[in-house]
């Protein structure tokens, strides 16, 4: 059975672009604040799964992965990348003009080539003291290691990370901002998207004036024009666009007398209201403004309103008023994104903004494996004055990740039932 309503290249591209932008902005938030704190960021990845493209710039490898969902910023200290160096291992060392080791070769050793000495590792400290002691022909020699030295294995170079360059080596507040910046970037993206919509398509205005009049609609047939100032309807004064909507929506099938002002002249025009499922309509848009300041206000207000609405929905979920069967997962979101893409750029941008808010809020939930869960552990650390045992925290995050995978399977099953059953 074909995938409903996503049957065009444009829709598929829209899905890929929307989700790539949401993930890119989220991970960019983490990345920029981590770099600002001085954390060594080993990889900035867009997508999940196998790498299909990578390029290294400075200390960071920028990668594009096969599946256009998710992403990551791999910070030093979050994985055991330096466990490849072991005591008694035969290694070669190269050093710079100041005598500090810049490269530690773990294989492919060629004695006597270049400025290199080969020996067996006695002990090393690549986090604090930055020293490496080798046994060279029965004599021990201690080297000072450059803070940006590299381990080389099978042609791959891994930069060492002194403790002050690792995530765990930063203050609680520095780590807090590096984590919080991801969700915060999603809220910022939503604000920008809403503001751009306001600039491109105008910000709805609540003044009692007519906007675009749809050709062939009841208003156009009656002779109403864009820009007409509505004074009263059926003798009832109106002071806002909201007043106009309320009167019309409650009068399906009726003929209403509009008193309008056009070019300084007042006119009385009867309008036959259409009946759309017992809701009155005359097919007129509300007036809009393209003022930059109004667009910024619209961006901020829309971000706030959708955030409040989503939080209210989450509240219904936690109180049991909304069940898991009412949730949508990736399949449902992909489907809706494809449908909105076919309705025009403005609708797609608005949907992307709402998804960005959802992503930001979801990541702030105090659940293990999410940014909110990591922030909760940082709060505990700040209160007790010492970090939670890394192994215990890791186990909690692992269990949380398993729970999230189960939740995704449940909501995906919901989506598939709606689509195919």
N, C-alpha and C positions, 0 to 999 in steps of 0.2 A: 504494500500500500504506500503511495507516495507521501512524502512529508507535507502536511497541509500548509498551504499559503506561503511556502518558501520555495518557489519554483523558478526563481530567476537568479542570474549571476549577480545582479545588483543587490538582492536580498542577502545572499551569502556573503558578499563583500562587506555589506553593512554590518552583519553580525561579527565578522572578523575584526573590522575596524573599531566598532564600538567596544568590544571586550578588550581589544588590545590597548585602546586608549585608557580605559578604566584601570587596567592592571598597570600600564606604564606609569600613569600618574601616581598610583598608590605606591609602587615600588620606588619611584623617583623621590617621593616624600621621605621614605626610609633612607634612601641613598644620600640625599643632600644633607640631612641632619646628622647622619653617621659620619660623613666626611667632615662636616663642620666640627664634630667632636673629636676628630683625629683618629677615628676608627679605620683600620685597614679593611677596605671592601674588596674582597678577592674577585667577586663575580656579580655582575648585574645582568639578570636573565629575564627575557620576555618570553613567556610560554613555558610549557612543561614538556618533559620527555627528552628524547635524544636531541643533541645539538645539530642544527643544520647550517649554522654560520656563527663565527666568533672572530673577534678582533680585540687585541689588547692595546689599551691606551693608558700609559702611566702604570699604576699599580693594579688596575682593574681590567678584567676580561669581560667584554660586553658580548653576550651570546643571544642568539635567536633559536628557540627550541621548536620542535615539531608541532605540538598541540597549542593552539592559540588561546589557552585558558591558563590563568595563574601566572606566576613569575616569582622571582626571589632576588634578594640581595644577600649574598653570602659574606658574612662578616667574620673577621679573624677571631678565633677562639670559640667558634660555634661548632666546629667539627675537628676531629683528631688528625688534621692534615700533617702535623709534624711528628706523628708517631712512627714515621718511616725511618727516622734516625735512631739507631739502637747502640747500646754499649757493645764493644768488641768488634763492631762492624768496620771493615776496611773502607776508608774514604780518602778522597783527595781534596786538598784545600787550595784555593787560589786567593791572593790578597792584593790589595791596592797599594799605592805609593806610601800610604801612612802605616802600612803593616797590618791593617785589619782585614780579616777574612771576608771576601765578597761572594765566593761560591764554594759550596760543599758538594763534591761529586760523589754520588753513592754507587755508581757503576760506570762502566766504560773507561776505566782508569788507564792512563798511558804514562808510565813513570818517566820522568825526565823531560817531558814536553812542556815548554812554557814555564811560567812561575807557579809551580804546583809541588806540593809535598804530599806523599801518601803515608798513611799510618792507620793504626787501629784506635777506635774511639775508647777512651778511658772514662771520661765523664763530660757532660756538657750542660750548659744553662743558656738557652736561647730566649729566655723570657725576662730575666732580671739582670744577672751579671754579664750576659752576652759573652760567654767564654766557651772555648772548646779545647779539651785536653786530649792529645793524641800520644800513643806509644809508637815512636819511630825508631825501629831497630833496637828496642830495649831501653830507649831513653824517652822520658815523658816531656812533652813540650806543650805549654798552654798558649793558645792564641786568643786574641781579642777579636770578636766577631762584629762586623758592621751591622747596624740596626736594620739595614735594608738588604742584607745578604740573602742569597737564594740557595735552596737545596735543589740539586739536579739529579733526576732519576729517569732513565729511559728517554732522555731528551726533553723531559718536561721540567720546567723551573717553577719552584714554589717559594715565594718570598716568605722569610721568617716574620713572625709578629711578636715583637717585644710586648711585655704585659701592658704597657701604656698605649699600645696600638690595638689591643683587643677589646671586644665589647665588654667583657667582664672587668676590664681594667679601668673603666670609666665610672664617674660618679653616678649615683642613682638618678639624678636629674638629667644628666647627659643621656643615659640609657632610656629614661622615660621619654624624652623628646624624640630620640631616634625611632622609638617604636610608635609613639603617638602620631608622628608626622605622616605615616602612611594613611590612616583614616582621615586625618585632617586635610590631606591633599585631595581626597575624594570630595569632601565638603566644598573645598575651594574650587574644584573643577565644576561642581554643580552650580555654584554661584556664577562662575564665568560663563557657562553654557546658557543659563537663564538670562544673564545680562546681554549676551550676544543675540539671543532670540529677541530681546527687547529692542536692541539697536537695529536688527535686520527687519523685523516684522512689526515693530511698534509695541508700546506698552498700553494695555487696556486702560481707558480713561473712564471715570465714573460720571462725567458730565452728561446732562440730558441732550445729547446730540447724536445724530445718526452717522454711523460709519459707512462701510461699503454696503451698497444695496444690491442684492443678488438679482441679476437679470431674470425676468419672468416670474419672480416671486410676488407675493401679495403686496409688499411695499412698493415694488417697481411698477406693478400694474395700477396701483392707486395714484402714482405720480410723486411719491416721496423720493428725495434725492440725498446723496451723501452731503453732509454738512448742515442739513436742516436742524434747527434748534427746536426741540419739542417743548412747548409751553404747558400744554395740558392734554389729557386723553379722557374723552367722555366728560369734559368739564372738571376733571380732577387734576389739580396742579401737580407737576412732576418736578423734582429737584435733582434727580440723578438718573444715570443709566439703569441702576438697580430698580428704581421705581417703574421705569418703562417696561422692564422685563417682567416684573411681578404682575402688572396690569394685563399685559398681553398673554402671558402664560396661563392666566386664570380665565381667559375669554376665548376658548377654541370655538371656531365656527361663527363667532359674532362679528358684527360690523361696528368698529370703533371710530369715533370722530377725533381726529388729531388736529390740535391747533399748533401750528408751527410758525417759525419766523425764518424767512429766507431773504437774504440781501436787504435786511431792514424792513421787510414787508411781512405782515402776519397773514396766514392763510388757514382755512379750515378744509381738511381733506379726510373723507371717509375711507377706511381701510377694512377690507374683508379679511379677518384673521383665519389662517389655515388651522385645521385640526390634525395634529400629529400625535395619535395615541392619547387623546384627551388633554393635550398640552398645546396652547396657542402659540403660533409662530408666524412672523411676517418676513423672515429671511433677511434680516438686517444685522450687520456686525456693529459692535460698539466702537466708538471712536478710539483712535490710538494716538500716542505721541512718540516721537523719535528722539526726544531730548536725552543726551547721555546720562545726566544725573538721574532721570526717571528710570532709565534702563538699569543703572546700578542699584537703585532702590528696589526695582522689580526683582533683580537677581537675589538680593539679600532676603526680601520678603518671601519669595517663592521657595528658597532653600529652607527657610525657617518653617514655613507652612507644611511642606512635604516631610520635613524631619519630624514635626509634631504628629502628623498623620501616621507615619510609619511607626513611631513610638507607641501611639495609641493602639495600632494593630498588634504590635508585640505584646502589649499589655493584655489584650484579649486572648492571645495565644497562651500566655502564662497563667491566666485565670481560668482557662478551659472553655471560654466562650467561643473560641475558634480552635478547631482540631487540626491535626497533621494532614488530614485528608484535604484541607483547604489550601495547603501550601503548594507552591510551584517550585520546581528545581531547575537545573540547567536546560533540560529539554523544553520546558514550558517557556522559559525566558528567551531561549533562542527563537522559538516559534513566534513569540510576540514581537521580538526585535525585527524579524523578517517582515511581519505584517505592518509594523509601524514604518519601516523603511519604504514600503510601497505607498504610504500616505503623504510623503513629502519630507523635506529636510527639517522643517520646523518641528513636526511631530517626533521625528527620530531624535533630534537634539534634546527635546524635552524628556523623552523616554530615557535617553542616555544620562541626563542629569538626575532623574529619579533613581536609576540603577546605581549611579555613583553614590548617592546618599544612602541607599540600601547597603552597598558594599562597605561604606564607612561605618555605619551603625552596627552592621553584623560583626565587623572586625573588632568593635569596641565592647562587644558582649564579654563579660568576665568568664569566658569558657576556656578551658585548657586548649592549647594549640592555636588559639586566636591571639591577635594583638592584645585584646582586652585581658586574656588570661595572663599574658606576660606582664602586663601593667599591674595586675593584681599581685603577682609575686614580688614585683618591685615595691609595691605599697607595703607588703608584709616585711620586706627587708628594711624599708625605711623606719617602720614602727619598732621592729625588734633589734635594729642596729647591726644586723649581720644577715648575709644572704641565706636563703633556704638551701639545703644540701642539693647540689646539682643533680645527683642521681635520682633523688626523690622528685625534684621538679621535672626531670626528664621523663620519669615514669608517668607522672600526672599528665604531661603534655601528650605522651604516647597514647594513653587511654582516652584523652580528649579527642585526639585525631581519629582514633577508631570509632568513637561515638559520632563524630561528624561524618565520617564515611558512611556509617549506617544510616544517618539522617538523610544524606544525599541519595542513598539507594531508595529510601522510603518515598521521598518527594519525587524522585524520578519515576518510580512506579506509578505514583499518582498522575504524573504527566502522561505517561504511556496509556494509562487507562482512559484518560480524557480524550486522547488523540485517536486511539484505535478500537476501543471497546464501546 
